[in-house]
Amino acid sequence: MGISARMNSKTKRRAARVAAESPWPARMARAGLVARGLLHGVVGLMALRIAAGNPQARADQQGALAAVVRQPLGRLLVLALAVGLLAYATWRLVEPAVNPEGDGALKRVGLAGRGLLYLGLSWTAFSFFTRGRNARGGHEQQDITARVLALPFGQVLVVAAGLALVGIGLWNGWSAFSRSYEKELKEFEMSRSERRWTNGVARGGLLARMVAYVLCGGFLVRAALRFDPRQAVGLDASLDQLAGKPSGPALLVAVGVGLIAFGVFQLLLARYRRVFGS
C-alpha cells in the first residue's frame, strides 16, 4: 500500500470516528428517518383513500405533500418534512464517503444514489412549502419518459429504468423474507415484544414497497415497448389502475396498510438503528 493510500485510509478512519463520536450526524440521520417514515405513512393513507373510491387522492410522495400542505399549519409541517428529508439525504451521501461499515463499492453507490433521490424529494417539499395550498403535482413521470424516449437508444434506457425499479422491488421482497434489515438494529436495546413488532411492520412494509416498485417498473417497461409515454405512470396512477381490477381494491388496501407499516418501521429505526457504526 502506497503512502497516499495509507493517508486516505487514515483520513477515512478519522472521519468515521468523528462521525461516531459527534452527536449531530446521528441526530441528523434519525431526524431523516422520522421524516421518511411520516411521508410513507401519508402515502399509505392516500392509497387507502383510492381504495375507498376517492378519485382525487394521489398515492405518491407529491400527493402526500399536497395533502399535508392543505392541512392547518400544513406549510410548517411540509417545511419540517423538507428539512428532515434533507437530513436523510445528507446522511445517505456522507455515510458511503466515510464508510464506517466497510461496505463494498456497489452498496456505497446505491446509498449515494438514494441520497441524491431524497435530495430531489427535499427540494420538491421546499417547493410545496413556498407555493402553499396552490401546490399541485404534475405529470413529471410522463414528461421525463417522453424526453428520454426521444433520445438515441431512449427505448433501451427506459426499459433499463423500468427493470431497475422491478429489481428494487424484488430486493425489498428479498429483504422481507431474509430479514436482512435486522443487522442494522440495536436488538440488545429491544425487548422481545419490540423485536416481534419491528419484524412485523418491517416485513409488511417491505412487501408493500415490493408491489409498488414492481407496478411502477412494469408500467415503465410497457411504455417503452409500446413507445407511448402516456403508459409511463407514477405510483399514484399505478395504484389507481390497480383499483380498477376485480381484486384491486383489496390488494390496494393491503399496499396502503403495508406502506403505513413501513412508515412505522422507519420511526422504529429512528430509535433503534445503528448509525455511523454506533
C-alpha positions in Angstrom: 0.0 0.0 0.0 1.4 3.4 -1.0 1.8 6.4 1.2 -1.2 8.2 -0.4 -3.4 5.1 0.1 -2.4 4.8 3.7 -3.1 8.5 4.3 -6.5 8.1 2.6 -7.3 5.1 4.8 -6.3 7.0 7.9 -8.4 10.0 6.8 -11.5 7.8 6.4 -11.0 6.1 9.7 -10.6 9.5 11.4 -13.8 10.8 9.7 -15.7 7.7 10.7 -14.5 8.1 14.3 -15.6 11.8 14.4 -19.0 10.9 12.9 -19.5 8.2 15.5 -18.4 10.4 18.4 -20.2 13.6 17.4 -24.0 13.5 18.3 -25.0 15.6 15.2 -24.6 13.1 12.4 -26.7 10.5 14.3 -29.3 13.1 15.1 -29.4 14.1 11.5 -29.9 10.5 10.4 -32.6 9.9 12.9 -34.5 13.0 12.0 -34.3 11.9 8.4 -35.7 8.5 9.3 -38.6 10.2 11.1 -39.4 12.3 8.0 -39.2 9.3 5.7 -41.5 7.4 8.0 -44.1 10.1 8.1 -44.0 10.5 4.3 -44.6 6.8 3.7 -47.4 6.9 6.3 -49.2 9.7 4.4 -48.7 7.9 1.0 -50.2 4.8 2.6 -53.2 6.8 3.7 -53.6 8.2 0.2 -53.6 4.6 -1.1 -56.4 3.7 1.3 -58.4 6.7 0.0 -58.0 5.5 -3.5 -59.2 2.0 -2.4 -62.2 3.7 -0.8 -63.1 5.3 -4.2 -61.7 8.8 -3.8 -60.6 9.8 -7.4 -58.7 12.9 -6.2 -56.3 11.1 -3.9 -52.7 10.8 -5.2 -50.8 8.0 -3.5 -47.3 9.1 -4.1 -44.8 11.5 -2.5 -46.1 14.6 -4.2 -49.7 13.7 -3.4 -48.7 13.2 0.2 -47.0 16.6 0.3 -50.0 18.2 -1.4 -52.3 16.6 1.2 -50.2 17.8 4.1 -49.8 21.3 2.9 -53.6 21.8 2.8 -53.9 21.0 6.5 -53.9 23.5 9.3 -50.3 24.5 9.8 -49.6 22.5 6.7 -46.9 24.7 5.3 -44.9 24.4 8.6 -45.4 20.6 8.5 -44.1 20.5 4.9 -41.2 22.6 5.9 -40.3 20.2 8.7 -40.6 17.3 6.2 -38.3 19.2 3.8 -35.7 19.7 6.5 -36.0 16.1 7.6 -35.7 14.7 4.1 -32.6 17.0 3.5 -31.1 15.5 6.7 -31.8 12.0 5.4 -30.2 12.8 2.0 -27.1 14.3 3.7 -26.7 11.2 5.8 -27.0 8.9 2.8 -24.4 11.0 0.9 -22.0 11.3 3.8 -22.1 7.7 5.1 -20.8 6.0 1.9 -18.0 8.6 1.8 -17.0 7.9 5.4 -17.9 4.2 5.1 -17.9 3.2 8.8 -19.2 -0.3 8.0 -16.6 -1.1 5.3 -19.3 -1.6 2.6 -18.4 -2.6 -0.9 -18.4 -0.1 -3.8 -21.8 -1.3 -5.2 -23.6 -0.7 -1.9 -21.9 2.6 -1.4 -23.1 3.7 -4.9 -26.6 2.6 -4.0 -26.6 4.6 -0.8 -25.3 7.7 -2.6 -28.0 7.3 -5.3 -30.6 7.1 -2.5 -29.1 10.3 -1.1 -29.5 12.1 -4.4 -33.1 10.8 -4.8 -34.0 12.2 -1.4 -32.2 15.4 -2.1 -34.5 15.9 -5.0 -37.5 15.0 -2.9 -36.4 17.5 -0.2 -36.3 20.2 -3.0 -39.8 19.2 -4.0 -41.0 19.5 -0.4 -39.4 23.0 -0.2 -41.3 24.0 -3.4 -44.6 22.8 -1.8 -43.7 25.0 1.2 -43.2 28.1 -0.9 -46.3 27.6 -3.0 -48.6 26.6 -0.1 -52.1 25.4 -0.9 -51.6 26.2 -4.6 -49.0 23.5 -5.0 -50.1 20.6 -7.3 -48.2 17.7 -8.7 -48.0 17.4 -12.4 -47.2 14.6 -14.8 -43.4 14.5 -14.4 -43.2 10.8 -14.9 -44.7 11.0 -18.4 -42.8 14.2 -19.3 -39.4 12.6 -18.4 -40.2 9.4 -20.1 -41.2 11.3 -23.3 -37.9 13.2 -23.3 -35.8 10.0 -22.7 -37.7 8.1 -25.4 -36.8 10.9 -27.9 -33.1 10.2 -27.3 -30.9 7.8 -29.3 -31.4 4.4 -27.6 -34.0 6.1 -25.4 -36.2 3.0 -25.6 -33.4 0.9 -24.2 -32.8 3.4 -21.4 -36.5 3.4 -20.4 -36.6 -0.4 -20.4 -33.5 -0.4 -18.2 -35.0 2.1 -15.8 -38.2 0.0 -15.6 -36.3 -3.2 -14.9 -34.2 -1.4 -12.3 -37.4 -0.4 -10.5 -38.6 -4.0 -10.7 -35.2 -5.1 -9.3 -35.5 -2.7 -6.4 -39.0 -4.1 -5.7 -37.7 -7.7 -5.7 -34.8 -6.6 -3.4 -37.4 -5.2 -1.0 -39.2 -8.6 -1.1 -36.0 -10.4 -0.5 -35.2 -8.2 2.5 -38.6 -9.0 3.9 -38.1 -12.8 3.7 -34.4 -12.8 4.6 -34.8 -10.2 7.4 -31.5 -8.7 6.3 -32.6 -5.4 8.0 -32.0 -7.0 11.4 -28.3 -6.4 11.2 -28.9 -2.7 11.2 -30.9 -2.8 14.5 -29.6 -2.5 18.0 -31.5 -5.5 19.1 -29.8 -5.6 22.5 -31.7 -2.5 23.4 -35.1 -4.0 22.3 -37.4 -6.2 24.3 -38.8 -9.4 22.9 -42.2 -7.7 22.1 -40.4 -4.8 20.4 -38.4 -7.2 18.2 -41.6 -9.0 17.3 -43.5 -5.8 16.4 -40.5 -4.4 14.5 -40.2 -7.6 12.4 -44.0 -7.5 11.7 -44.1 -3.9 10.4 -40.7 -4.3 8.6 -41.8 -7.3 6.6 -45.2 -6.0 5.8 -43.8 -2.6 4.8 -41.1 -4.1 2.6 -43.6 -6.4 0.8 -45.8 -3.4 0.1 -42.9 -1.5 -1.3 -42.1 -4.5 -3.5 -45.6 -4.4 -5.0 -45.3 -0.6 -5.5 -41.9 -0.7 -7.2 -42.8 -3.7 -9.4 -46.0 -2.0 -10.6 -44.2 1.3 -11.5 -41.4 -0.6 -13.2 -43.8 -2.7 -15.1 -45.7 0.3 -16.4 -42.4 1.9 -17.4 -41.3 -1.1 -19.4 -44.7 -1.3 -21.1 -44.4 2.4 -22.0 -41.0 1.8 -23.6 -42.1 -1.3 -25.5 -45.2 0.4 -26.9 -43.3 3.7 -27.4 -46.0 5.5 -25.6 -45.0 7.9 -22.7 -48.6 8.0 -21.5 -48.2 4.4 -20.4 -45.4 5.5 -18.0 -47.2 6.4 -14.8 -46.0 7.0 -11.3 -47.1 5.3 -8.1 -50.4 7.1 -7.8 -51.6 6.2 -11.3 -50.3 2.7 -10.9 -52.4 2.2 -7.8 -55.3 3.9 -9.4 -55.2 1.4 -12.3 -54.8 -1.4 -9.8 -58.1 -0.2 -8.1 -59.9 -0.8 -11.3 -59.1 -4.5 -11.4 -61.5 -7.1 -9.9 -59.3 -7.8 -6.8 -57.6 -4.5 -7.0 -59.3 -2.7 -4.0 -58.4 -5.5 -1.6 -54.8 -5.5 -2.8 -54.7 -1.7 -2.7 -55.8 -1.8 0.9 -53.0 -4.3 1.7 -50.5 -2.0 -0.1 -51.8 1.1 1.8 -51.6 -0.7 5.2 -48.2 -2.0 4.2 -46.8 1.4 3.4 -48.1 2.7 6.7 -46.3 -0.2 8.3 -43.1 0.8 6.5 -43.5 4.3 7.9 -43.8 2.9 11.4 -40.7 0.8 10.7 -38.8 3.9 9.8 -39.9 5.5 13.1 -38.6 2.4 14.9 -35.4 2.7 13.0 -35.0 6.3 14.2 -34.8 4.9 17.7 -33.0 1.6 17.2 -30.9 1.7 14.1 -27.2 1.7 14.2 -25.9 4.9 12.7 -22.3 5.5 11.6 -21.2 2.3 13.2 -22.6 3.1 16.6 
